[in-house]
């Protein structure tokens, strides 16, 4: 384990530390204020990276900071209890906490609209489903302390679609990296639509005027005419402005030699340079969507790996783009989120991306 600028063996740590939570590990609690009351949360501390896994919101991640520097955007809603969820229209936005990661899906996502006889609300039901069978599997592996949370989320309906996600979140003490492994299985007897998007959100001070966005992409499609008019500015942020309008871009990822694609947000002026990267496998998550909102207070940029463009399911079906899982079929998504500090680390990653970026 490397902490505080020094390497330690397990024995050296255990000689001086009676409870590992003194320097790293997990801590579980329930929120008590307002609409968040009763929401179960597990705080993870790697020694340099801290983040909060919200068990009752599908094991999504709300707050996150690196060495005390906030990385993400937390909406005024906070980690609302899922009992307040309403599925119609834009009501999902009333419980959206933003956070480092909000999962959208599993059977529909994107804007509200109709698919056949079914009215679908914004971004699906996933983030309002509490996780079950949650386990803290954190333990020593040799001289490294691995922090591991595992659980499952089921999106099911009687005489209808039945989907199960098994989620595993892993970090190593002393490192600023989060690994998320999601395995989604259609446990029903008929084929089912499967759409998933990871809404990964960044806020102040990581997000500020001049913060750069780097996307490993070979094709970019603006969502609407306004986004198209702003496309030349999609790779940098600005000062917040009152009554700003959201921008959305669909980016088809370009894979490196290992089949991975990467997106990165970089603030060169913060602590000598802070960057956060997102790395995924293109075979299961071929798109990055960018959501840019430069409004006052609602000041946020999201980079969103997805298995399809962020559109209503009815539109995807008409276009022949709707992903399907057959009965008993599974898909596994691996997402890595990591923090880079200093010009050397950022430049190394950026130079690696230049070899495959085709904008």
N, C-alpha and C positions, 0 to 999 in steps of 0.2 A: 504494500500500500504506500502510495506517495502522497503525503500531506505536509503542509507547512514547509515546503522546499526540501523535504528529506524523505528517504525511503525507510519504511518500517516493516519488520516481520510481524506476523500475528502474535508471536510470543512477546515481542517488545511492546506492542499495544496493550496486550492483556495484563502485562505487569503494572501498567500505569492507569488503565481505564477499567473501572468496575462495571460500567454499563456502556455499551457501544454507542448508545444514543447521546452520550456526552460529546462525541465528535462527528457522528454520522448515523444514518439509519432512518427509522420511520416513527411517526407519532400519530395516533388516530384520535379523532374527537368528533363532536357534533356541533354545528353552528346553532346559534340561539336567537339571532336577531331577525325580526320581521319575517319576510317571505322565505328567508333562508333557514328558518328554524327546523331542526330535525335532520338537516342534510349531513350525511356522513362524509368526512374528509380524512385522507391520510397525507400528512406532510412528509416529504422525502428530503433528506439532507445528505449530500455527498461530501460535505466538507467545503465545497466551493460553489456548488449549484444546489438551489432549493426549489422545490416545486410541490404543488398541492394536487393530489389525485382525488377527484370528487366521486366517491363510490356510488352515490345515488343519482349521478348524472352520467351513467355509462362508463365510469372510470375515465372520464375526460380530465384534462389538466387545466386548472384555473391559474392561480398566481405562479410566477416563476421569476427567480432573480439569480444573478451570477455575481458573487462577491458583494452582495448588497445592492447591485444595480438592477432595477426592474427591466425585464425583457418584453413584457406583454401588455395587452390592453384589457382592463377589467371594466365592463360596462357598469352603469349605475344599478342595473338589476342585481348584480352579485350572483352568488351560486344558489339561485332560487330552487326551492324544493320542487320535485317533479309533479307534485299534486296540483300545481298551478298551471300546468301545461294545457294549452288548447290547440287542437290540430288544424283549425280552419284558417284560411287566408294567411295573413302576416303575423298571426298571434304568437308564433314561435319566437319572434323578436322580443316578446315580453319576458321570456325566461333566458334569453341568450346572455351568457356571462362573458363571452369572448374568450379570454384566457389563452393559455399557450396552445390548447388544442380542444376544439369542439368537433365531434364527429357528426357528419350529416349522412343520413341513409336510414336503414339498410335497403329498403325497397323503393324509396323515392327520395329525391332531393331537388334543389333548385327552386325557381319561383312557383307560387301557387298556380293551380290550374286543374283542368279536368283530364282524366285518362279514362276513356270509355264512360261508364256510369259513375265513376268514383271521383269525388272532389278531393284534391290533394293540397295540403297546406305547404308552407315554406319549409324546406330542408329536412323533412322527414321526422320520424318519432324517436330516433336512436337516443338523442341526448336527454330525453325525458324518461328513460328506462333505468331503474336502479340495477346495479350489478348484483349477482347472486354468487354463492359459493366462492366468496372472496378469501384469498389466502395470502398471508405474508410469509414468503419463502426465503427471506433474507438470511444469509449465513456466510461463513468463511469458505472460500475456495482457495486452498493453499494460503498464501499471504495476502490475497485480495479479499475485501469484504464486498460481496455482491448484494445489492438491494433489489428484491424481486417482489412484485405484486402481481397476483393472477386472479382472474375471475371470469364470469361469463355473463353475457347480456342476451336476452331472448326477445325477439320481436315476432309475436305470434298472434294468430286470430283463429277462433274456432271455425272449422270447416273452411279454412283459407290458408294463406301463406304462413309458413313457419320457418324462421331463420334464427340461428344461434351463432353468436360470436364468442370465441374464447380469446380473451385479451391477456397479454403478459407484458408488463412494463419493467424494464431492467436498467439499473445504473450501477456503476462501480465507484466505491469511495475514492475520493481524490481526483475524479474525472468529471468533466462538464459535458456529459453525453447521456442522452436518454434513448433507449431502444424500445420500440413498441412493435410487438408481433401480434397481429390479429388474424385468427383463422375463422372464416365465416362458412357455415354449412347450411344447406337447405335440408332441414329435417322433415319437411312435408312430403307428401306423396305425388305432388305435381311440380312442374317447373315453376320458377319464381323469378321476378325481376330482381336484379342485384345492382344497386348503385351506391357508391360510397365516396365521400369526399372528406378530407381532413382539414378543417378550417383552422389553420395555424396563424395566430394573430400576434402582431407586434405593436408596441406602444412606446410612449416617452419614458425614459430618455434615449433608449436605443433608436426609436423612431424620432427624428427631428429633421429640421430643414437641412437638405443636403445628404441625408441618408440614401445610400445606393441600393438598388435591387439588381441582382444578377440571376438570370434564368437560363438554364441549359435547354434551349428549345430550337426546333427547326421550323415551326410555323406558329404564328400568333393571329388569333381571330378576335377582334373586338366584339363585345356582346351587343352593343348598340351603336347608333350614330354618334352619340356624345362621346363614348369611349374611343371610337375611331378618330374623332377630332383631337383627342388628347394623347394619342398613342405615342407620339414622339417624347412625351414626358413620363411614360409609364415606368421608367427605370430610375427615377429619382423622386424624392419627396420634397414637399414645400412647407412653408409656414401654414398653419391652419387658417382658414378663411370662413367667415360666416355664410351659411346657406350653400356650402359646397355640395356638389352632386357626386354620387358614387360612380366609380369607373370599374369595369370588369373586362378581363381579357382571358381567353382560353389559349393555352400554350401547349402545343404537342411536343412532348419531351424528346430530346435527342440523347440516346444512350451512349455511355462510354464503353470501353472494352470489356468491362465486367457486367454490362447490362444495367448500369445504374444511371440515374439522372439526379441532378442537384440544383437547388435554388438557394440563394443566400441574400441576407440583408446585412449591410455593413454601414456602421457609423465610424468614419475615420477619425473623428475628433473626440470621441468618448474614450477616456482612459488610454489614449495612444492608439486607439483602434479596437472596436468590439464588433464581431460579426457572429451571426447565427446562421447555420446552414441546415438544410433539410435534404436528406438523401433517401431515395426510394428505388425500387426495382421497376423498370419500365414495363416488364411483361404483365404486371398486375396493376400498376398505377401509371398509365401512359401520359397523363395530363398533369400540368400545373395550372391552376387558375389563380389569377391575381385579382384581389379585391382591394381597391384603393379608395379611402374615404378621408379627405383632408379638411373636414368640417371642424369648427371649434367644438371641443369636448369629445365629439365622436371622431377622434383623430387616430386613424388606424390603417395599417396595411396588413393584409392577410395573403400568404402564399399557401396554396391549397392543392396538395397532391390528390388526384382523383382517378377513378377508373373510367370516367366518361365526362363529357363537357357538362357544365353546371346548367342544366335545362330541365324544365318540367318533363315528367315521365311520358305524358301524352305526346309531346313534341319529339322526344327521343324515339318513341315507338314508331311514329309516322316516318321518321327519317331512317329507320332501320338501324339505329345506333344503340338500342336498349340492351345492356348486358343481361344475360339470363344464366341462372344456376339450375341445373337439372336436379331432380330428386336425389338426395344423397351426395351431391357434388359439393366440393369445398374449394375455397380460394384462400390463400395466405398472403397477407400484406405485411411487409417489413418497412418500418419508418425509423430513420435515425435523425435525431435532432441534437446538434452539438454547438458549443460556443467556442469561438476563436478569439484570442486576445493578442493584440500587437500586430505591427505591420508584417513581421516575418510569417506568422501563422496565416494571416489573411492572404498575403501575396502568394504563398505556396498553394493554397486552395484555389485562388482566382486563376493562377497560371495553369493549373491542371484543367480547369473548366474551359479555358480558351482553346484547348486542343479539340474540343467537341462542340463548342457553341457555334451555331449557324443562324445568325439573326439577319 
